[in-house]
Amino acid sequence: MVWVLAWALVACESGGGGEALVEADYSNCRYEKPEAIFYDGLPQISDHRFERRGRGSEEKFTLSGGIAVTILQYGCDDRTQEFIFELNQRNLCESTEDCTRHIAQLLHALSRLGPEFHVFRAWSQAIREVAPSLSFGESAELAEGFWVKVDQKSGFGNTTLMLTLSEKP
């Protein structure tokens, strides 16, 4: 499972991308420039956009059901991915474990977008397994060398769930 998680964190090159705003030099980096994970044309996705910014990228789309998804990827020698899910529901979860369960369900939904996204099923399962030990805003080791952090923000009529996957706490 650790190999699958490692592949997911560093590969993320399954789709097309947008034009680079500022093309960073990755020649002395462990990782190459971030690539789009998703792509235009997936039936469950609309309004897909991808932009590189320096040594990072921002990918945005709307998932069926009206869930706005933003994925930030950055890092030269240590990769970090932040998944931000904006839901049109307030007070979606009371505890870290509740939020983590919702995030795992969203990752599982992403895994059903096509065979190239099945790695999100492994992330979903791994996150479910550590859910009881997670606290909002604190990194926890998911597997050796891989860290997870969950957080939430509630606004007027909406909830934002945030998941950070990284190689460092």
Secondary structure by P-SEA (a helix, b strand, c coil): caaaaaaaaccccccccccccbbbbcccccccccccccccccccccbbbbbbccccbbbbbbcccbbbbbbbbbbccbbbbbbbbbbccccccccaaaaaaaaaaaaaaaaacccccaaaaaaaaaaaaacccccccccccccccbbbbbbccccccbbbbbbbbcccc
